[in-house]
Amino acid sequence: MAKIKITQIKSVIDRSERQKRTIEALGLRKINHSVEVEATPAIIGMVKKVNHLVAVENI
């Protein structure tokens, strides 16, 4: 599988609890924090749910 780099670009303050938990499940902690993960269907689905809060790039 391909790897993707996910970077949190916006705050989770004033977001729904579901979005906060999704960001946490992706392994993101604060703004400008990045993680590299495998691009599995589950991860891609989570990224789509919070795409307004993160930036994604292929590695």
C-alpha positions as CSV (number, residue, x, y, z in Angstrom):
1,M,0.0,0.0,0.0
2,A,1.0,3.6,-0.5
3,K,1.9,5.8,2.4
4,I,0.3,9.3,2.9
5,K,1.4,12.2,5.1
6,I,-1.5,13.8,7.1
7,T,-0.9,17.2,8.7
8,Q,-3.4,18.9,10.9
9,I,-3.9,22.5,9.6
10,K,-6.9,23.7,11.7
11,S,-7.9,23.5,15.3
12,V,-10.5,21.0,16.6
13,I,-11.9,23.6,19.0
14,D,-15.6,24.1,18.4
15,R,-15.8,20.9,16.3
16,S,-18.1,18.0,16.9
17,E,-17.0,15.3,19.3
18,R,-16.9,12.8,16.4
19,Q,-14.4,15.0,14.4
20,K,-12.3,15.4,17.5
21,R,-12.1,11.6,18.0
22,T,-11.3,11.1,14.3
23,I,-8.4,13.5,14.5
24,E,-7.2,11.7,17.6
25,A,-7.6,8.3,16.0
26,L,-5.4,9.4,13.1
27,G,-2.7,10.1,15.6
28,L,-2.8,13.9,15.3
29,R,-2.3,16.0,18.5
30,K,-2.0,19.7,17.6
31,I,-1.8,22.1,14.6
32,N,1.1,21.4,12.2
33,H,1.6,17.9,13.7
34,S,2.1,15.3,10.9
35,V,1.9,11.5,10.8
36,E,2.8,9.1,8.0
37,V,0.3,6.2,7.7
38,E,-0.6,3.5,5.2
39,A,-3.4,4.5,2.8
40,T,-5.9,1.9,3.8
41,P,-9.6,2.3,3.0
42,A,-10.3,3.0,6.7
43,I,-7.7,5.7,6.9
44,I,-8.9,7.3,3.7
45,G,-12.5,7.3,5.0
46,M,-11.4,9.0,8.2
47,V,-9.4,11.6,6.2
48,K,-12.5,12.4,4.1
49,K,-14.6,13.1,7.2
50,V,-12.1,15.7,8.5
51,N,-10.7,16.9,5.2
52,H,-11.4,20.5,6.1
53,L,-9.0,20.2,9.1
54,V,-6.1,18.3,7.5
55,A,-3.7,18.4,4.5
56,V,-2.8,15.2,2.8
57,E,0.1,14.4,0.5
58,N,1.3,11.2,-1.1
59,I,4.7,9.9,-0.2
